[in-house]
């Protein structure tokens, strides 16, 4: 299972686990399965069409998946993903 690093604003969904193991052969499958395993986190990462929200960045091996094969980027059990969610406020 791939390791997924969770940003601080989303830790409440993963029971304060900063890193979780999630099955999947692609980035998209891992993110979908993350949402299935941790209810409520999915809508904060993916839109209704299954695309990554524009203010969320997913890194695979320190590379933004938008510059790779996006959600079709292959993932192995040894890989890790890092999720960054932009913060806004005023």
N, CA and C atoms as an extended XYZ file, in Angstrom:
270
Properties=species:S:1:pos:R:3:atomname:S:1:resname:S:1:resid:I:1 pbc="F F F"
N         0.829       -1.185        0.000 N   UNK     1
C         0.000        0.000        0.000 CA  UNK     1
C         0.874        1.249        0.000 C   UNK     1
N         0.466        2.215       -0.746 N   UNK     2
C         1.189        3.481       -0.790 CA  UNK     2
C         0.984        4.239        0.518 C   UNK     2
N         1.967        5.007        0.887 N   UNK     3
C         1.867        5.871        2.061 CA  UNK     3
C         1.381        7.238        1.599 C   UNK     3
N         0.440        7.808        2.343 N   UNK     4
C        -0.090        9.129        2.015 CA  UNK     4
C         0.139       10.032        3.219 C   UNK     4
N         0.844       11.135        2.988 N   UNK     5
C         1.072       12.128        4.049 CA  UNK     5
C        -0.092       13.112        4.039 C   UNK     5
N        -0.660       13.298        5.213 N   UNK     6
C        -1.874       14.105        5.366 CA  UNK     6
C        -1.509       15.480        5.926 C   UNK     6
N        -2.029       16.562        5.327 N   UNK     7
C        -1.738       17.902        5.851 CA  UNK     7
C        -2.504       18.157        7.155 C   UNK     7
N        -1.971       19.028        7.965 N   UNK     8
C        -2.543       19.335        9.276 CA  UNK     8
C        -4.034       19.647        9.235 C   UNK     8
N        -4.545       20.465        8.301 N   UNK     9
C        -5.979       20.778        8.314 CA  UNK     9
C        -6.894       19.559        8.101 C   UNK     9
N        -6.347       18.451        7.595 N   UNK    10
C        -7.171       17.267        7.316 CA  UNK    10
C        -6.941       16.124        8.306 C   UNK    10
N        -6.119       16.345        9.320 N   UNK    11
C        -5.795       15.281       10.268 CA  UNK    11
C        -7.011       14.755       11.022 C   UNK    11
N        -8.002       15.586       11.226 N   UNK    12
C        -9.206       15.139       11.927 CA  UNK    12
C        -9.910       13.993       11.220 C   UNK    12
N        -9.759       13.913        9.913 N   UNK    13
C       -10.397       12.847        9.141 CA  UNK    13
C        -9.649       11.515        9.266 C   UNK    13
N        -8.358       11.583        9.585 N   UNK    14
C        -7.543       10.363        9.679 CA  UNK    14
C        -7.213       10.020       11.129 C   UNK    14
N        -8.023       10.511       12.045 N   UNK    15
C        -7.811       10.267       13.467 CA  UNK    15
C        -6.397       10.691       13.903 C   UNK    15
N        -6.003       11.855       13.400 N   UNK    16
C        -4.719       12.491       13.714 CA  UNK    16
C        -3.492       11.700       13.256 C   UNK    16
N        -3.674       10.825       12.300 N   UNK    17
C        -2.539       10.115       11.717 CA  UNK    17
C        -1.942       10.978       10.609 C   UNK    17
N        -0.672       11.296       10.717 N   UNK    18
C        -0.009       12.141        9.711 CA  UNK    18
C         0.314       11.376        8.444 C   UNK    18
N         0.383       10.066        8.548 N   UNK    19
C         0.659        9.228        7.381 CA  UNK    19
C        -0.211        7.980        7.476 C   UNK    19
N        -0.870        7.650        6.369 N   UNK    20
C        -1.718        6.459        6.326 CA  UNK    20
C        -1.338        5.616        5.117 C   UNK    20
N        -1.584        4.326        5.204 N   UNK    21
C        -1.335        3.415        4.091 CA  UNK    21
C        -2.650        3.167        3.369 C   UNK    21
N        -2.608        3.317        2.045 N   UNK    22
C        -3.824        3.213        1.238 CA  UNK    22
C        -3.527        2.386       -0.014 C   UNK    22
N        -4.399        1.425       -0.347 N   UNK    23
C        -4.170        0.636       -1.560 CA  UNK    23
C        -4.523        1.414       -2.819 C   UNK    23
N        -3.929        1.009       -3.922 N   UNK    24
C        -4.245        1.603       -5.218 CA  UNK    24
C        -3.075        1.472       -6.175 C   UNK    24
N        -3.386        1.315       -7.459 N   UNK    25
C        -2.353        1.175       -8.487 CA  UNK    25
C        -2.016        2.501       -9.160 C   UNK    25
N        -2.872        3.513       -8.951 N   UNK    26
C        -2.639        4.847       -9.515 CA  UNK    26
C        -2.914        5.882       -8.427 C   UNK    26
N        -2.477        7.111       -8.668 N   UNK    27
C        -2.750        8.198       -7.730 CA  UNK    27
C        -4.261        8.335       -7.533 C   UNK    27
N        -5.024        8.270       -8.623 N   UNK    28
C        -6.475        8.390       -8.524 CA  UNK    28
C        -7.101        7.311       -7.659 C   UNK    28
N        -6.649        6.072       -7.818 N   UNK    29
C        -7.181        4.975       -7.001 CA  UNK    29
C        -6.826        5.172       -5.530 C   UNK    29
N        -5.604        5.611       -5.268 N   UNK    30
C        -5.193        5.847       -3.886 CA  UNK    30
C        -6.064        6.932       -3.255 C   UNK    30
N        -6.281        8.040       -3.961 N   UNK    31
C        -7.099        9.121       -3.412 CA  UNK    31
C        -8.547        8.680       -3.219 C   UNK    31
N        -9.095        7.922       -4.172 N   UNK    32
C       -10.455        7.411       -4.034 CA  UNK    32
C       -10.541        6.506       -2.808 C   UNK    32
N        -9.584        5.585       -2.667 N   UNK    33
C        -9.587        4.658       -1.531 CA  UNK    33
C        -9.355        5.373       -0.204 C   UNK    33
N        -8.584        6.449       -0.238 N   UNK    34
C        -8.401        7.268        0.962 CA  UNK    34
C        -9.754        7.811        1.423 C   UNK    34
N       -10.538        8.309        0.456 N   UNK    35
C       -11.868        8.827        0.778 CA  UNK    35
C       -12.807        7.752        1.285 C   UNK    35
N       -12.657        6.530        0.805 N   UNK    36
C       -13.491        5.420        1.270 CA  UNK    36
C       -13.092        4.996        2.685 C   UNK    36
N       -11.808        5.028        2.970 N   UNK    37
C       -11.313        4.593        4.280 CA  UNK    37
C       -11.506        5.643        5.366 C   UNK    37
N       -11.502        6.911        4.968 N   UNK    38
C       -11.609        8.010        5.929 CA  UNK    38
C       -12.721        8.956        5.473 C   UNK    38
N       -13.962        8.633        5.857 N   UNK    39
C       -15.118        9.425        5.417 CA  UNK    39
C       -14.939       10.919        5.686 C   UNK    39
N       -15.313       11.701        4.701 N   UNK    40
C       -15.251       13.154        4.807 CA  UNK    40
C       -14.027       13.769        4.166 C   UNK    40
N       -12.961       13.006        4.014 N   UNK    41
C       -11.740       13.579        3.435 CA  UNK    41
C       -11.837       13.667        1.906 C   UNK    41
N       -12.550       12.745        1.293 N   UNK    42
C       -12.664       12.705       -0.169 CA  UNK    42
C       -13.139       14.004       -0.797 C   UNK    42
N       -14.257       14.580       -0.310 N   UNK    43
C       -14.747       15.826       -0.906 CA  UNK    43
C       -13.814       17.019       -0.714 C   UNK    43
N       -12.855       16.896        0.174 N   UNK    44
C       -11.891       17.976        0.370 CA  UNK    44
C       -10.678       17.832       -0.536 C   UNK    44
N       -10.643       16.703       -1.272 N   UNK    45
C        -9.536       16.453       -2.192 CA  UNK    45
C        -9.978       16.388       -3.646 C   UNK    45
N       -11.142       15.778       -3.873 N   UNK    46
C       -11.634       15.531       -5.231 CA  UNK    46
C       -12.988       16.190       -5.450 C   UNK    46
N       -13.225       16.665       -6.676 N   UNK    47
C       -14.530       17.240       -6.999 CA  UNK    47
C       -15.509       16.120       -7.367 C   UNK    47
N       -16.722       16.490       -7.731 N   UNK    48
C       -17.762       15.496       -8.039 CA  UNK    48
C       -17.437       14.649       -9.268 C   UNK    48
N       -16.510       15.116      -10.103 N   UNK    49
C       -16.080       14.349      -11.278 CA  UNK    49
C       -14.853       13.478      -10.995 C   UNK    49
N       -14.348       13.541       -9.762 N   UNK    50
C       -13.181       12.744       -9.401 CA  UNK    50
C       -11.857       13.415       -9.689 C   UNK    50
N       -11.861       14.687      -10.063 N   UNK    51
C       -10.621       15.428      -10.328 CA  UNK    51
C       -10.125       16.092       -9.046 C   UNK    51
N        -8.823       16.258       -8.935 N   UNK    52
C        -8.246       16.928       -7.773 CA  UNK    52
C        -8.715       18.382       -7.765 C   UNK    52
N        -9.161       18.850       -6.614 N   UNK    53
C        -9.599       20.237       -6.486 CA  UNK    53
C        -8.440       21.175       -6.795 C   UNK    53
N        -8.746       22.329       -7.346 N   UNK    54
C        -7.691       23.230       -7.821 CA  UNK    54
C        -6.798       23.763       -6.714 C   UNK    54
N        -7.268       23.804       -5.477 N   UNK    55
C        -6.443       24.306       -4.383 CA  UNK    55
C        -5.745       23.181       -3.613 C   UNK    55
N        -5.802       21.989       -4.134 N   UNK    56
C        -5.109       20.839       -3.549 CA  UNK    56
C        -3.987       20.422       -4.501 C   UNK    56
N        -2.817       20.178       -3.949 N   UNK    57
C        -1.701       19.690       -4.741 CA  UNK    57
C        -1.288       18.326       -4.193 C   UNK    57
N        -1.106       17.389       -5.100 N   UNK    58
C        -0.671       16.045       -4.721 CA  UNK    58
C         0.711       15.817       -5.316 C   UNK    58
N         1.649       15.458       -4.448 N   UNK    59
C         3.012       15.192       -4.880 CA  UNK    59
C         3.285       13.700       -4.854 C   UNK    59
N         3.903       13.222       -5.906 N   UNK    60
C         4.364       11.842       -6.011 CA  UNK    60
C         5.873       11.907       -6.172 C   UNK    60
N         6.589       11.364       -5.199 N   UNK    61
C         8.054       11.444       -5.228 CA  UNK    61
C         8.531       12.882       -5.459 C   UNK    61
N         7.962       13.798       -4.714 N   UNK    62
C         8.333       15.222       -4.761 CA  UNK    62
C         7.999       15.916       -6.080 C   UNK    62
N         7.168       15.303       -6.911 N   UNK    63
C         6.773       15.895       -8.195 CA  UNK    63
C         5.251       16.075       -8.202 C   UNK    63
N         4.802       17.259       -8.549 N   UNK    64
C         3.366       17.539       -8.653 CA  UNK    64
C         2.768       16.620       -9.722 C   UNK    64
N         1.723       15.868       -9.358 N   UNK    65
C         1.136       14.908      -10.303 CA  UNK    65
C         0.552       15.597      -11.530 C   UNK    65
N         0.288       16.894      -11.437 N   UNK    66
C        -0.228       17.624      -12.602 CA  UNK    66
C         0.791       17.643      -13.740 C   UNK    66
N         2.061       17.481      -13.398 N   UNK    67
C         3.128       17.484      -14.404 CA  UNK    67
C         3.561       16.070      -14.776 C   UNK    67
N         2.888       15.091      -14.226 N   UNK    68
C         3.147       13.692      -14.562 CA  UNK    68
C         1.957       13.190      -15.375 C   UNK    68
N         1.374       12.092      -14.951 N   UNK    69
C         0.197       11.555      -15.633 CA  UNK    69
C        -1.079       11.851      -14.845 C   UNK    69
N        -1.023       12.895      -14.038 N   UNK    70
C        -2.127       13.318      -13.188 CA  UNK    70
C        -2.642       12.133      -12.369 C   UNK    70
N        -3.936       11.903      -12.346 N   UNK    71
C        -4.499       10.825      -11.531 CA  UNK    71
C        -4.147        9.442      -12.062 C   UNK    71
N        -3.674        9.368      -13.294 N   UNK    72
C        -3.273        8.082      -13.873 CA  UNK    72
C        -1.825        7.724      -13.578 C   UNK    72
N        -1.137        8.544      -12.795 N   UNK    73
C         0.248        8.254      -12.435 CA  UNK    73
C         0.314        6.933      -11.671 C   UNK    73
N         1.101        5.974      -12.151 N   UNK    74
C         1.198        4.675      -11.465 CA  UNK    74
C         1.854        4.809      -10.086 C   UNK    74
N         1.385        3.984       -9.163 N   UNK    75
C         1.881        3.980       -7.787 CA  UNK    75
C         2.188        2.540       -7.394 C   UNK    75
N         3.305        2.350       -6.703 N   UNK    76
C         3.630        1.027       -6.169 CA  UNK    76
C         3.475        1.055       -4.645 C   UNK    76
N         3.591       -0.100       -4.047 N   UNK    77
C         3.443       -0.208       -2.594 CA  UNK    77
C         4.541        0.535       -1.843 C   UNK    77
N         5.667        0.754       -2.466 N   UNK    78
C         6.778        1.437       -1.806 CA  UNK    78
C         6.701        2.956       -1.943 C   UNK    78
N         5.781        3.450       -2.749 N   UNK    79
C         5.702        4.882       -3.033 CA  UNK    79
C         4.982        5.657       -1.938 C   UNK    79
N         5.207        6.965       -1.963 N   UNK    80
C         4.491        7.842       -1.045 CA  UNK    80
C         3.936        9.038       -1.796 C   UNK    80
N         2.806        9.496       -1.319 N   UNK    81
C         2.147       10.690       -1.842 CA  UNK    81
C         2.081       11.717       -0.717 C   UNK    81
N         2.205       12.970       -1.077 N   UNK    82
C         2.051       14.047       -0.109 CA  UNK    82
C         0.946       14.962       -0.604 C   UNK    82
N         0.003       15.235        0.268 N   UNK    83
C        -1.112       16.126       -0.069 CA  UNK    83
C        -0.858       17.475        0.580 C   UNK    83
N        -0.986       18.538       -0.201 N   UNK    84
C        -0.915       19.893        0.320 CA  UNK    84
C        -2.211       20.601       -0.049 C   UNK    84
N        -2.831       21.193        0.941 N   UNK    85
C        -4.065       21.938        0.692 CA  UNK    85
C        -3.777       23.407        0.989 C   UNK    85
N        -4.073       24.272        0.033 N   UNK    86
C        -3.838       25.707        0.206 CA  UNK    86
C        -4.762       26.235        1.296 C   UNK    86
N        -4.236       27.155        2.058 N   UNK    87
C        -5.014       27.779        3.121 CA  UNK    87
C        -5.302       29.223        2.714 C   UNK    87
N        -6.498       29.664        3.000 N   UNK    88
C        -6.871       31.047        2.684 CA  UNK    88
C        -7.606       31.611        3.885 C   UNK    88
N        -7.632       32.870        3.947 N   UNK    89
C        -8.338       33.501        5.066 CA  UNK    89
C        -8.095       34.984        5.071 C   UNK    89
N        -8.681       35.610        6.002 N   UNK    90
C        -8.468       37.036        6.056 CA  UNK    90
C        -9.058       37.645        7.264 C   UNK    90
